Amino acid sequence: MKRSGLFLAAALSALAGAALIPTPVHAQGQPNMGGGFIEFLFSGGQAGAQPHSRRQPAYPGAAVQGDRVPGYFQPGMYQDPNGTPPLVYRGPDQGMQRAFDPRFAKQVVQYSGKEKPGTIVVDTPQRFLYLVQDNGTALRYGIGVGRPGFTWAGVKSVTRKAEWPDWVPPKEMLARRPELPRHMAGGPDNPLGARALYLGSSLYRIHGSNEPWTIGQAVSSGCIRMRNEDVTDLYERVKVGTRVVVI
């Protein structure tokens, strides 16, 4: 009888110790508890209850423990073989949007080049546009540039400025893409965006974009595209006749 009591006490002690061992959370399905008393212990005293799992996000893409914040960009983590950032959940009001790389946000940088203050310098390979200042600095903006076969270099000047410009695709573009509209009125859906600076007598412009995730990419037919807020800032700082150097 005494031996039986000791054996029962040892068994109960082992079960109590087992209840303190954390149960791993499985990616698929629930762990097999074996049912009965063991399941009762691991389910917090409720027969048939499921083990506690990791806190779930409030909406698709919301941050939970160890997750990235929606829309947060880390260089290189969003790049696919085609260079297109993925869709990112911005919240119930904005839905799914592609991420903007913060490396291309506007900032003041040191400038030691030869161009005079007021000159626009477009660095095509690095995807930056500089507006040279008079104190050894420049305002640097991220840009989108021409895709392979549509890049160019040279010196132009701003010959016209327009707010919310209409878009009339040139005949060269219509030959490549006949499905395009022949005319599109200015507005938020217009591919020229909020502002446009026309360069000489060429087909090229520095203009805004309703696709900010393309900044830093080579996607255009030769025009220099900027975020709408950046091209609006640039538009207010330059005048007709401004020298534009594209390299």
Stockholm file with secondary structure:
# STOCKHOLM 1.0

chainA/1-247         MKRSGLFLAAALSALAGAALIPTPVHAQGQPNMGGGFIEFLFSGGQAGAQPHSRRQPAYPGAAVQGDRVPGYFQPGMYQDPNGTPPLVYRGPDQGMQRAFDPRFAKQVVQYSGKEKPGTIVVDTPQRFLYLVQDNGTALRYGIGVGRPGFTWAGVKSVTRKAEWPDWVPPKEMLARRPELPRHMAGGPDNPLGARALYLGSSLYRIHGSNEPWTIGQAVSSGCIRMRNEDVTDLYERVKVGTRVVVI
#=GR chainA/1-247 SS CHHHHHHHHHHHHHHHHHTTSCCCCCSSSCCCCCSHHHHHHHTTTCTTCCCCCCCCCSSTTCCCTTCCCTTCCCTTTTCCTTCCCCEEECCTTTCEEECCCGGGSCEEEECCSSCCTTCEEEETTTTEEEEECSSSEEEEEECBEECTTCCCCEEEEEEEEEESCCBCCCHHHHHHCTTSCSCBCSSTTSTTCSEEEEETTSSCEEECCSCGGGTTSEEESSCEECCHHHHHHHHHHCCTTCEEEEC
#=GC SS_cons         CHHHHHHHHHHHHHHHHHTTSCCCCCSSSCCCCCSHHHHHHHTTTCTTCCCCCCCCCSSTTCCCTTCCCTTCCCTTTTCCTTCCCCEEECCTTTCEEECCCGGGSCEEEECCSSCCTTCEEEETTTTEEEEECSSSEEEEEECBEECTTCCCCEEEEEEEEEESCCBCCCHHHHHHCTTSCSCBCSSTTSTTCSEEEEETTSSCEEECCSCGGGTTSEEESSCEECCHHHHHHHHHHCCTTCEEEEC
//
